């Protein structure tokens, strides 16, 4: 199979609307969580979220077109714009039938659904906006990115809840490996901080009700009480090594392996012994031809819920054995909140940056874990050589995804 490399990255996040600002904020341990401002939370127990600020869609696309898109699509185009420019990829000079898109979204637009339902109740069915359906559905992120840049290759929308971003990048890598495409624009996007989004996850008792932004998202900590809703988009440009070298592209890192499994266990809870998530990591290492001793870092799914963090810890131990204790494990969600369908893509970008700079960010707010959770959860930032890193994502429905990022060598 063809080797797949990363040549461009873009992000819209609660920590900044560029990769540079995002990465700098992570290194400074800034927490992108604050008081929820999108709607009146008087009747909600949840009072905080990780919202995007200072986002102006007209900076990335035609203002009239932006008005016809929902926020999740706008985020996707903005992140794709940065990634394509970062890669110095000129679609108009390429065979666009060989450039594909794999940008997923877990939920789509709750905003337009809420507005349309309100109009339905007040004025009847004739008041429903004619573009409600195409603006709401999750595949419109990928479709709008393809339209924006004229990309005519494979265009797919992976939806695996919180594993969406990871699977979108993994499946894009597969498309390049098997020859379906030379270049893929891949990642995830989400914008679900709405009354229904917050209310729905709160009804599941999945969200933290802590009102202190610095103590609300506490992955792996004994005081963790749920996740904080985030939003944004992460997009990367993937290329076959041959294509990247032919056009003289800078290469950030290589995708060494991809593992995807299913727990087949429960709608919302990971498998208690971590077997499914462990297999995903093992498959990624097997494809990369690496042993457990050759991986230094895991960017964990690490949501801050009791079950996820405990069961993911068990999965890491099952996959790595005694070598688990030599790993640095952290959670980007300690600072970004949970970006849902965008989370895996944002965290993949973190792994690429860690491999490039030999730097592992801290799990912000982490103080102490309970007895069984005895791994190194990276209380303080670490500078160490990172030749291989794994990004994990676990989604409702039992979806597990692991991407292994390697330092690029000729």
N, C-alpha and C positions, 0 to 999 in steps of 0.2 A: 504494500500500500504506500501511497505517496505521503511524504512528511508534510505536516501542517504547521505553519508558523503564524505568529501574531505580528502584524505590521502597523496597526492603528488602534487607538482606543479613544472612547468618548463617554462622558457621564454627565448626568443631571442628578444631583443628590442633595440630601439635607445638609451636607458638609461642603457644598460648592458645586458650581455648574461648569466645571472643567476638571480634567484629570489632575492637573497641577494643584488646583485649590483643594480638591478632594483629598489627595495624598498628603498635602501639607497639613490639613486639618487632622487627619488620622495621626500623623506623627506628633502633632501638638496635643493630642488627646482631647480635642474639642468634641463636645456632645451636641449633636444637631437636633436635640429634642427640646420642645418648649410647650407653652400653653397652647392648646388647640384653638385656632382662630377661624376655621372655615365655617363654623356654624355655632349656634348657641348650645352650650353643653349643660345648661341648668338641670335638665332631666337625665343626664348621663353620669354614671359613676366615673367614666374615663374622662380625664381632663387634659391629657398631654398627647402629643403626636410629634413625629419628625417630618415637618412640612418643608416643601421646597419654597425658598424665598428668592425674590429678585429674578424671576423667570419671565422673559419677554419673548413669546414665540416669533414675533416679527423679526427678531434678530437672526432667525434660522430659516425662515420661509416667507413666502408672500403673505402679507397680512390678511388678504381676502381668503386665501386658501386656509389659513390657520383658523379662521372663524367657522369653517365648515368641518373642522376636526375636533374631536374630544381631547381632553388633556393628556391621556395616555399616549395618543398618537403624536401629539405635539412633543412630548418628552422624548419619544422614540426618534423622531426626526432630528431633534436637537442633538441628541447623543450620537446619532449616526453621522450628522454633519461634522462634528468634531473628529470622529473616528476616521472618516473618509479623508478629511483634510490632513489629519495627522499622518495617515498612510501615504499622502501625496498620490492618491489614486485618482486618476482623471477618467471617469467612466466614458466620456465622449471620445477618448482615444483608445478605448479597449473594446473587445468583443463582448458586448453587454449580455449576449445570450449565454456567456460563460461566467457571469457574475450573478450570484443568487442572494436571497435574503432569508434569514431564519431568526425572526424577532418575535418572541412570544409575549403573551400577557395573560395573567392568571384570571382576571375578572372582567376586564373591559370597562366600559363607562357606566358606573352607577349613577353618575350625575345626570345624564340624559334620561335614564330610566326613572329617577325620582321626579324630574321635572315633567316628563311625559305623563306619569301617573297622576300627578297633581292636576294637570290640564284635563286628563280623562275624567277625573272625579268632579271637576268644576264645570266643564263645558262639553263633555261627551267625546266620543271617539273621533269626531271630525277635527278636534283640536290637537290630535297627536301629530308631532312634526313629521313630515314626509321622509326625512333622512334619519329618523330615530334608529332604525335597525342598522343601516350601514355605518352609522357613527358609533353605535354601541358595541358591536361584535368585536371579539378579541383579535381576529385576523387583520383588522384594519391598520394595526401598527405596522405589520410587515408590508401590507399592500401599499400604504402611504409612503413608506420608505422607498419601496421599489418605484413607485410613480414619481417621487421627488427626484430620483437620480437616474431614471430610465433603465433600471436593472431588470433584465428579461430572462434571467436564468431561473432555477428552482426558487420558488417563493413559498415558504411554509410558516405555519404558526403552531408551535408546540405549546400545549396547555397542560401543565402538570402541577398546578397550584404553586406552592413555594419553591418547587424544583424547576420551574419553567425556564429561568435564565440559564441554568446549568445545562439542562437538556437541549435547549436551543443552540447553545454553543457546541455541545457534544455532537448533535446531529448534523450541524453545519460542517464540523470537522470530518465526519463520516462521508458527507457528500463530496468533499474534496478528495479524501483518501481513495474513494472508489471511482473517481473520475467524472462525477456528475457536474462538477463545477471547478473552476480554477480559483475563484475568489468567492467568499461568502461574507456578507455583512450580518453579524449575528449578535444576539443578546436578548434582553428582556426589559419590559416596561410596566409601570403600574401607577395608578392614581385613584386610590380607593378611600381617601380620607373624606368620607361623606357621612351623613347621619345613618344611612343604611349599612355602610361598611363598618363603621365603628360600632354601631348597635349590634350588628350580626356577630362580630367576633367577641364582643362583650358578652352576648348571650351565651356563647360557648365557654365563658369564663377563661378565655385565652389571653385577654389583654390585662396588662398591669393597671391597677387603679391608684398607684402611687402618684402623688401630685408633684413630687420633687423631680425635676428633669434629670438630675444627676444620680438618682437612685431608682429610677423607673425601669430602665433596661439593664438587668444585672445577670448576663449569661454566666452560668457555672457557679454563681455565688449562692451561699446557703439562704440568702434573703431574696432570691429571685421569686417573682410573683406573676410572671406573664410577659408577653412581648409588647412592644410599643409600635403602633402602626407608623410605617414610613411610606415613602413614595419616591418615584424617580425612574431613571432608565440608565442602563449600561449597555454599550454596544462596542463590539470589536470588529476589526477587519482581519479575517483569516485568509491565508493564501497557501497554495502548494509552494513548497520550497523552490521548486523550479521556476514558477511564475514570479515569485518575489525576487529571486536572484536575477532573472532575465530583465526585469525592469529596474534593478538597482535599488530596491526598497530596503529601508532599515528594518532589521528584524529584532524585535524585543525579546521573544521567547518562543519556545516550541511546545505544542500540545503533545505530550508524550503518551497519554493514555486517557481513556474514557470508560467509565463503568456505569451501567444503568441496571437497576434491579427493582423488584417489587416485594414488599413485605407480605402482601396478601393476608393481612392480619386485622386491620381496623380502619375505619374511615378517617379518624383524626390522630390516633396515637401511633407512634412508631412501635415496631416490634420490641418487646421488653428486653430481649437478650441482645438486640442490636445486630442480629444475623444478616438481615437484608442490607443494611448500610455498610456492614463490614465487607460483604461480598462486592459491593460497588467499589470500595477502595481497593480491594484485592484485584479486581478485574482491571482497574486503571493501572496499578503497578505491574500486573502481568503483561499488559499490552506495551507498557514502557520498557519492559525488560529490567525492572529495578527490584531490589530486595527491600525489605522493611528498614534495613540499616542505611539505605541510600536516600531516604526522604527525611527532611529536617523539620518540615512545618506543615500543619494542617489548619486551614481557615475553616473552622467548624460552622455547621448550620447555626448552632448556638443561639437559640431564640430567647432564652431566659424563662422558658416554661419548665416546670418541674420535670415532666416526663421526657421532653426532648433532650435536655442537657444530660440527664442521668443515662438515658438509653444510648445517646450518641457516645458518651464516655465508654460505655460497655462495648459499643461497636468498634471504637478505636483500639481498645485493648484486645478485642477478638481478632482484629485484622493485623495488629502489629506485635502482639505478645509482649514480651519484656522490652522490646524496642519502643513501645509506646511511651515509656518514661524518658526517652531521650528526645522526644518531639517537643517543639513549641506548638501549643494549641491556642488559638485565640478566636474571638468573635467580633467581627466588624459591626454587628448589630448592636453592640454596646454603645456605639456612637451614632449610627445611622437609623436605629430602629429597624424594623423588619420591612424591607421594601417589596415583600411578596414576590410577584413574578419577576421583578428586577433584581432581587437580592443576589441570586447566583451569579448574574453577570457582573454586578458591582464587585462581588467578592473574588471573582475570577481576575478582574483587573487588579485587585489588591495582591493576589498571588503573583501576577506578572511583575508588578512593581517590586515585590519582595525578592523575587529571583533576580531582578535587574540590579537592585541596590543592596542586597544582603542585609535587609532590615525587616524586622517583624514588629508590627505595632502592638501596643498593649491592649488588653481587654479592659476598657475603661470601667471604673467603678468596682472591679473585682477585688474582694478583700479576703474571703475565706469560703471554702467549699465544705460540704459534708464528707464523712469518712470515706465512702466508696468512690468519691470523685477526687482522685489523688494524682491526676496528671498535672503537667506544667501548663497552666492556663494563661501564662504570660502576663503576670501582674505589672511588670514594667517593660518598656520597649527593649528589644534585644538586637544587637548587631552580631550576626553570625553568618557564615557562608551558607547560602541557600541554593543548592543545585537542583532541588526538586521540591515542589509544594503541591498539596492536594487541597482542592476546594470542594466542600461537601454541601449538598442540599437535600433536604427531606421534605416531601410534600404530602398534604392530606391525600388520602387514598393509598398510601404506602409507597409512593414514588421516591426512589433513592437515586441520586446522581453524584458522581465524583469525577472531577477533571484533574489530571496530573499535569502540572506545568513544569517544564524543564528549562534550564539554561540552554541557550542556543549555542551549538558548536557546529562547525562545518563537517 
